[in-house]
C-alpha cells in the first residue's frame, strides 16, 4: 500500500488480515550456517552483499561484524542498495559520502541478536546503532503461496531470515531501511487519512509540545556506555550495567483515522470541536462555555481532546504492557490470565489525567474494564503494525498508532473504568525509562539523572534491571544501591475520593531501612516509622501466614490482621519465574503508606530516604497502588488479584 491508502484502509484490514507474526515460520525461507561471523557471511556471498560490505568498510563497521559479540545484521541486497542509490541520484557506493555510509550501516545493525521467533508485532526490543527503533510486522505474501512475509519498517521484506552466525543473526532484506527524519507533528501532518486529528493538533498548538528530541547538555563517558560497570545486588551478586549514552525526549500519539470519525458522524473540524465540547463539558462542568474559542488554552474542550491522545513516553505496539522476553511470552507464562489482564497506567499531556493500557491474551486496548473476553467496557483497540499496512508510523522523536474508536477521558472512563485498583509499575513513573529503551531491555541500564525525579543532592547508583522472569512483578523494577534519598511524583488520581496508597517491595537481608514520605512536593510528611526491608513477612510486626487451602474465611482473617498492621500480601496473579505465585512468597509484600482524600488537581509525591548507614544497601522499587475506598472498603471485599 501507499502511505495514504494504508491509513485510510487501516480498519478495513482488521477484517481481512489473517496472519500473525507469531505463526511458525516457513522453514523454506531460512537456513542455518555455522562457523561464519557476520563479516564472513557477507563476504562469502558477494553476488548478494558486495555493496553492503563496501558500505560497512566505509563506515568502519566491518570490523565489528568480524568480532565476537551479539548482533542482528539486517543486510540489504545489492539490488536493494542500487534502488536506494537511484533515489540519491547516484550510481555506485563510491559516490556516497562517508556520512551517508555511516547512517546506512548504523540503520541496519542492532547490538543484540533477534531471530523472528523472538519478535512480535511491534518494535524490535533494542534500537539500531543509529538510536532508532525499527518496526517488525508481517503480511501474507501473494507471490509465495500466501505464506507469511516478514517486514522491517513496513517496506523492507526479510526475503531470507534467521541465518545464524557465530556472532548473531543475519536477515536478508529486499529494501534499504530509511527511518523518517521528520519530527512527530510533521509525520502526522503528511500522513493521509488522519487529517481531522492533524488539523486539531495544529489548531490547539499542541504540536509545539512534540518537537523536543535530544538533551544536548547530557554527557557520559564512552567506557561507561560501551564497557559498562558492575553493581552489587543481594549483598554479593555482581551485575554488569551500562549508562545511557543519550537522553532523549520522545512521544507517542494514538490517532483515530478519518474513517472512524465519519462512522461517528464527524466529517469536519467544527463537528469534532462540538463532539469534544459535549464530552468535556460533562467531565468539567465548571469550565463549560468558558474557553470554547481559546484553542490553545489547556481547559479548552478540543485542546483536552487532542492532549489525551498524546503521551510523553515512546512506545511501540508491544511496549505498553509487559510483553515478551527472548521468545518467552510473559503474559501467558507469568500472568494468571484467568484473573487479570496485564495493565499499565501512564500520564497524558492532558493535565491531571491518566490512561490505562490492557493487553489480554490477544490485542492491546486503552481504557478497558474486564479480564480477557469478559469485559464490561470494551475500550479502544490499538491496531498492530501488521493491521495497518505500510504506513510509516516512526518519526525521529516519536511514533503514532491507529486506534479503532474515539478515545476520550469521558465520565464512564473516570467513574467506571478507573474505579479500580491503579497499579503503577515503577518504570512508568518517568518517561526517561521508556524513552531510552531501558524498559524490557536485556541489559541493566544505569541513570545519572531521571526526568521528574529529585535526588536531593546525592546521586545514587540507580539502574533499571534487565528483564528476567525472576524479577519483580511484570519483570521490571527500578533499583537503587548505596546511600539514596529520592523523590518522584505519582500519576494523578482520576477523581476526588479517599485512596489507600501502597508500596510493593521485596525483602532481603542485603536491603536497607528507609523512611517514606508522602504528600505535595513542598509538604511531604513521614508515613509512620521507617520500613525495614531486611525483615520478612513472618516477622510478628507484619504477621504474614501462608494461605490455608480451601479455607477462604481463615485466609481473609489473615489478610485483615496484616492490613491492621499496615501490610498486605502480594498479588496472586503473577507467577515469578513462571511457577512461584507471589502471594505465596513471604518476602513479597505491600506496605500501606497512607489513607487520605486525594484530588486530581493536586500533585502527590513520594520520597524514599535510606536511614541506616550501609553503602551497599539495595532497594528495588516494584510498584505503587492507588486504591479507592470503593475497592478496598466496598460492599464486596477487595480481591487478592
Secondary structure, 3 states (H helix, E strand, C coil): CCHHHHHHCCCHHHHHCCCCCCCCCCHHHEEECCCCCHHHHHHCCHHHHHHHHHHHHHCCCHHHHCCCCCEEEEEECHHHHHHHHHHCCCCCHHHCCHHHHHHHHHHCEECCCCCHHHCCCEECCCCECCCCCCEEEEEEEHHHCCEEEEEECCCEEEEEEEEEECCEEEEEECCCCCCCCCCHHHHHHHCCCCHHHHHHHHHCCHHHHHCCCECCCCCCCHHHHHCCEEEEECCCEEEEEEECCCCECCEEEEEECHHHHHHCCCCCHHHHHHHHHHHHHHHCHHHCCCCCCCCCCCCCHHHHHHHCCEECCCCCCCCCCCCEECCEEHHHHCECCCCCCEEEEEECCCCCCEEEEEECCCCEEECCEEECCEEEECCEEECCHHHCCCCCCEECCEEEEEECCCCCCCHHHHHHHCCCEEEEEHHHCCHHHHHCCCCCCCCEEEECCCCCCECCCCCCEEEECCCCCCCCHHHCCEEEECCCEEEEECCCCCCCEEEEEEEEEECCCCECEEEEEEECHHHCEECCCCEECCCCCCCCCCCCCCCCCCCHHHHHHHHHHHHHCCEEECCCCEEECCCEEHHHCCCEEEEEEEEEEECCCCCCEEEEEECCCCCCCEEEECEEEEEEHHHHCCCCCCCCC
